[in-house]
Amino acid sequence: MIIWIVALLGVGALWIMLWFARLSGWNPAPRGGSLESSSAWSVSVVIPARNEESNVQACLEGFRGQGDASLQLLVVDDGSTDATESRVRTAQKCDSRIQLIHASSRSEGWSGKTWALTEGVKATTGEWLLFCDADTVVAGDALQCAQRRVEDENLDCLSIIPQMVSTRVSVSMLVAGLALARAIFFRPTSPGNPGMTQGAFLVVRRSAFESVGGFSAVRGSLLEDVEFGSILCKSGFKVCTLAASSVIRTTMYASFPEAWAGICKFAYPVMGYSGLRVLTSTAVCMGMVFFPLVSLFVGVAQGCRASPPQWSMAMAIVSFVVTALMYAVMGRVVMRESLRPEAVPLLPVSLCCFGALAVHSIYAYRYGRVTWKGRQYEQHVVPLGSPPEDLT
């Protein structure tokens, strides 16, 4: 019993460390300071869009509000079958800076997004390249905030993590679990400390981009943002990740099946294509959640029968405190990400879903069943522990 209580205290310490040492790195950073920039910023925005009729106009509207006449806005239609092109054409009537590019037939060995991004880069003229997802909405001073951070720290690449928004309980449950797992196992990139970048809003100096070969270096990847940021870090460029929900937000997934497919496509790659690492990390998360809950149930049940009940009740009290810490962390994640509050009590369900997702992700990559945006990457078959060399 004493060992059990000590183990519970250890789990509680992990949740406290997560709150103060890990979660804070992914929390929104304040804008702070003046928005005045030292000089005009020459930036080209590349927005890949595949079946984004419900998102692309809001994305373009955000960039239209930046007010920079020299801003270049490029939307790359990646074979959309919905009204994406029509939405972009409508936006063009209000802003002549918007250009629509139709991606050519994808070459063998490229994923859909890396091909579309590369097609867009060909038409860019700016000194800086900004890659932005079509489901991202930026505030009116987003570019100024990014420019100020780049200039203050002399960065070569800045990745801004958006606030993840969802109005659906089922999607919020998965996204909250995703944000929690991200805080546990990853950290933002900072100059000299390689971490994790994200492609929802990725600003790269053109010279740095070209120096590493652009997206051809990660052409077959479905995790191109993280892997590209890693290549930049390894090449000696200064890369920084900033969590700034005050300036950027995204509705990542519109439905539970879409959220499942989206998380599935990067769960295996983000763990280095290691099935053991995926399953181990999932087991750690589930242990941190279910151990306190099971201990609380056992402690209360035994305390009601034992005589005297000191140790059983002690275990129940410690379990209750650890469980409260656990849900406090989850509540903080849900509030920061603007998700449905129902996702907090659904944490155990979320972790069970993540266990199933982990197995599904490994299977999908091992046996060529990765599906995203209506495309199935059937030849994306990799040995455990090894990144793919090709993706068609």
Residue, then its C-alpha position, 0 to 999 in steps of 0.5 A: m500500500i505504501i509503494w502504491i501511495v508513493a507511486l501516486l505521489g510520483v504521478g502527481a509530481l508529473w502533473i505538477m511538472l507538466w503544468f509549470a515546466r511543459l504546458s507553459g511552453w505551449n501557452p499563448a505568448p503575449r504580443g507585448g511591445s510596440l508593433e512598429s517595424s524597422s522597415a517594410w517587410s517583403v513577404s509572399v504568402v503561400i496558401p495550399a488549398r484542397n477542398e477548403e471552400s468553407n475556410v479559404q475566404a476567412c483566411l484571405e480576409g485575415f490577410r487582406g486586413q494586414g493593409d500592406a500593399s506589397l504583400q503577395l497572396l498566392v492560393v494554390d488550388d491543389g485539385s479541389t473538387d468543391a467551390t474553393e476556386s469560386r471562393v478565391r475568385t470572389a476574394q480576388k474581386c476585393d483584393s488585387r494582391i490575391q493570385l490563384i495558382h492551379a497546381s500541376s500534376r503531382s510528380e512521383g514521390w511527392s505528397g499533395k501538400t509539399w507539391a502544392l507548396t512548391e508550386g506556389v513558391k515558384a511564383t513568389t517574389g518576396e524575401w520572406l516566404l510565409f506558408c499558411d494553412a487555408d483553415t487558419v485565420v490571422a488577426g490584423d497585426a499578425l504579420q507585424c507581430a511576426q516581423r517584430r519577433v524575427e527582427d528582435e531575434n534575427l531569426d531565419c524561421l518563425s513558426i506560430i502555433p495557432q489556437m485550435v478551435s472546435t465547436r464539436v464535443s467529439v472533435s474537442m475531445l481528440v484535439a484536447g488530447l492532442a494538445l495534452a500529448r504535445a505538451i508532455f512529449f514535445r517542446p517548441t523550437s527556440p534558437g539553439n534548442p531544436g524542438m517542434t515547428q508547425g506549418a499552420f503559419l511558418v515564416v522562412r527567410r528565402s535564402a534559408f529555404e533555398s539553402v536546404g533545398g526547399f520542400s524537396a528535402v521533405r517531398g514525400s512527408l505528411l509531416e513536412d512542417v515538423e521535418f522541415g523545421s528540423i532540417l533548418c535547425k540541423s543546418g544551423f539556421k535560427v528557428c523559433t516556435l511561438a504559441a500565439s493564439s491571440v493573433i492566429r486561430t484555426t479550426m483544424y477539423a470539421s468532424f470526428p472522422e476528419a480529426w481521426a484521419g488528421i491525427c492518424k497521419f502524423a501520430y506515427p511520423v512525429m514519433g520518428y516512425s517508431g512503433l515502440r515509441v508510439l505505443t510507449s508514449t501512449a501507455v505513459c499518457m494512459g498510465m498518468v490518467f487511469f492510474p489515479l482514477v483506478s486508485l481512487f476507486v480502489g481506495v474508496a472501495q477498500g476504505c469502506r470495508a477495511s477496519p481500520p481504514q487508514w491506509s485505504m483512505a489515505m490512498a483515496i485522498v492522494s488519488f483524489v488530489v492527483t485526479a484533481l490536478m489531472y483535470a485542472v491541467m486538462g481544463r487549462v488546455v481546453m480553455r487555452e485552445s477554445l475547445r468545448p468544456e465537455a472535453v475535460p471530463l471526457l479525458p479518459v475517453s480521449l486517451c482510449c481513442f488515442g490508444a486506438l489511434a496509435v495502433h491505427s497510425i502504425y498500421a496505416y503507415r506500415y501497410g499503405r493505408v494513409t488517407w488525407k484530403g481524399r488521397q490514399y498514399e498506398q505506397h507509403v510503407v516503411p519499416l519500423g523505426s525508419p522514415p520513408e524514402d518515397l511517397t506516391 
